Amino acid sequence: MSAASLPGQPQVHYRGNELFVEDVRLADVAREHGTPLFVYSKASMLAALGAYQRGFAGRKAKICYAMKANSSLAVLQVFARAGCGFDIVSGGELERVLAAGGKGEDIIFSGVGKTRAEMRRALEIGIRCFNVESESELEVLSAVAQELGKRAPVSLRVNPDVDPKTHPYISTGLKGNKFGIAHKDAVRAYRRAAELPGLKVVGIDCHIGSQITFMSPYLDAMDRVLDLVESVEKAGIALEHIDFGGGLGINYSGEQPPDAGVLWQQLLTKLDARGYGQRQLMIEPGRSLVGNAGLCLAEVLYLKPGEQKNFCIIDAAMNDLPRPAMYEAFHAIVPVTRTTVAPATFDVVGPVCESGDWIGRDRKLAVEPGEYLAVLSAGAYCMSMASNYNTRGRAAEVLVDGSQVHLVREREDAQVQMRGERLLP
Ligand code: LLP
C-alpha cells in the first residue's frame, strides 16, 4: 500500500489503488455527489496559510486572501476563521466576504475600475483600505467619501516595473500593463492624495504578477517599492503599511516555487536591512493558499480513437476548468481508481463545442468509460472563473475535513441559470 502524496498536493494520495483527499476516498464522493465536482481540502488550505504565518512570526503582518482565486463561501469561511483578511476586486466579492463572516476592517479593495456604488458600499461598511490605481480614481473616491462625510483610507498601487518571469497574461507589474501608477508618477500622485479632503493616505501597494516561481522578482520589486516609500515619506507623507501583493506560484507540473515562509524570511531580511522590518506589512496571496488544495473530479464519458489523436471525453469542460483554454495551462490528470487497463495517450477534452475545449494534451492514461479522473491543482482560478457556456450548470463543490465531506455548493441546474430572464410578451 503506497500512501505517498502526489507532488505538490500534500493531502492527495493513493491508498492502494484508490485516490484519497485527507481521509476520504474520492470514488465514493464522486458517486455520492456526481461529477464534475470540485473537492477542497481544509487541511491543505490551512497548511498553505501556515507557511506564511510562520514566515511572519513576530512581525506586524496581515494576510489578506485574494479571493478572486476561489470565492466560494466555505473557502472564505475557513480563512476568516483562521484570522485572514481579504483582498477584493468587486462589490460582489465584498458581499461574499460579509456573508462568510468577514469584517470591513479586514478588507482591502484592489482593482483598476471601482465604481462609485462599490466605493460607497465599501465606505459604509468601514473597509480597511482602498488600493487606488490611478489619479482619476483618487479624485472620484475623495468626492464619494465627502458625500458620505467620511475620509477614505487609501494606499496607492505602484507599478515597480519588474518582470515577474511568468505568463504574459498574468504579469501585472510591467510598464505596459494597465495596472498601478507608474513609478515616476508615484510621488506626484501621493501629493495629490494627501491634498484631497476625502482621503487619508495609509499605505503603499504593489502586485507584480501571478504564478511567480522565483524569488528574484520579489526582491527586486521590494527594492523599488522601498525606494518609493523613502521618497514619499521625504515629501512629508507618512505610510502606515506596505502591501507586497500576492503572486507566489504553485507546483502544477514540477515547478519549484519557494516556500512562502522561506520567501518571507528573505524579504524580511531585506526589509530589516533597510529599516522597515517593523512596519505594518500586508500581502494578498490567492493561488498559493488554495491552488493545490483543490481538484476537480470528472467521469470519462467516451474514448474516441482518431487518426492523429485519441480523445478521452470527460464530463468536465472549459466552462469548469478554463485555464488550459485561456493560458494553455497544465493541470495534472490522474485516475481516481488505478486499474490494469493498458495505458494509451489521449487528449482529455470536454463536451463543449469548441476545439479550445481541452483539459490536457497528450496524456498517458489507463482509463475506460465510466471511470473517474481527477484534474489536480484546481483549487484556484477554476470555480471562480467557471461560466455557464453551452448552458452547462456550474459544478458542485465539497470541502473535506479529515474524514468528513461537506457539500458546500449544489450543482447548478438549468432553472437556476434561467432565473432572472424574461420571455417577451
Ligand atoms: N492582488 C492583486 C492586486 C491581484 O491582481 C492578484 C491576482 C492577486 C493579489 C493574487 O495573485 P495570486 O497570489 O493568486 O497569484 N486567472 C489567472 C490568474 C490571474 C491573477 C490576477 N490577479 C490564472 O488562472 O492563472
Boltz pocket constraint, residues with backbone or C-beta under 6 A from the ligand:
constraints:
  - pocket:
      binder: B
      contacts: [[A, 66], [A, 69], [A, 87], [A, 110], [A, 111], [A, 169], [A, 170], [A, 172], [A, 207], [A, 209], [A, 210], [A, 211], [A, 245], [A, 246], [A, 247], [A, 248], [A, 284], [A, 285], [A, 286], [A, 287], [A, 288], [A, 323], [A, 327], [A, 380], [A, 381]]
      max_distance: 6.0
